[in-house]
Structure formats: structure tokens, C-alpha cells
């Protein structure tokens, strides 16, 4: 799984024309790796202000606005890829157009959850 971190301030710092170009480059990246079969899915997340936190204490769920992050960056999007190994995953992550402006992480998926339909 490839994770991209950013924040609203970062997205708003792009001039409109540059942001459109960046999104087009990201779309081309998505098409390229979908065609190779390595990209299983690409998902953008809403702004952190729209996220909710669920905590269950003593069996009672509490839902609050959040997350209240101590960092300015939050999970902005994620990619599910299927590759032969870590080296290939790192190669693909390095080709992400936003890798030059955002933090990008690569996490191995240890197992598939029961009931997964992928």
C-alpha cells in the first residue's frame, strides 16, 4: 500500500493551473499502472476537517470530529498495488507525481481480510 500525506495548506499553495497539471499527471500515473495490472485501486481522502474519530470505551461508542492531529500532514490518498516485492513497490512510489511535494510511505499488506472482494 502506498500512502500520500499532505494538507489543505499544501493543496491551496498550488496555483490553479499547476494543480490541474499535477492532477493530470496523477491520472496518467494511475492509468499507466492500472494497465500493467499493478495498481488495484487509488483513493483520495476528504480533508481532515471532514473526518470523524470513533472510540469505544466500556462498550459505548463515542464519535467526535477529528482527527486532531499533532502534525500538519494527514493521509491524503492511498494506493493498493500488487507487485512482486518491496523494490518494485518503492520504484512505483518514487514515480508518484506528488512524491516531490508530499510525504509518501510504502507499507506491506500482511494478509487479506476475510470477506474481502478484491
JOKAQUI-V959167 format. One record per helix or strand of 3 or more residues. SS is the DSSP state (H for helix, E for strand). FROM is the first residue (numbers start at 0). TO is the last residue. If there is no record, write none. Layout:
BEGIN
ss=SS from=FROM to=TO
ss=SS from=FROM to=TO
END
This chain:
BEGIN
ss=E from=1 to=5
ss=H from=7 to=12
ss=H from=15 to=34
ss=E from=38 to=43
ss=H from=47 to=49
ss=E from=51 to=56
ss=E from=59 to=64
ss=E from=73 to=80
ss=H from=85 to=93
ss=H from=96 to=99
ss=E from=102 to=105
END
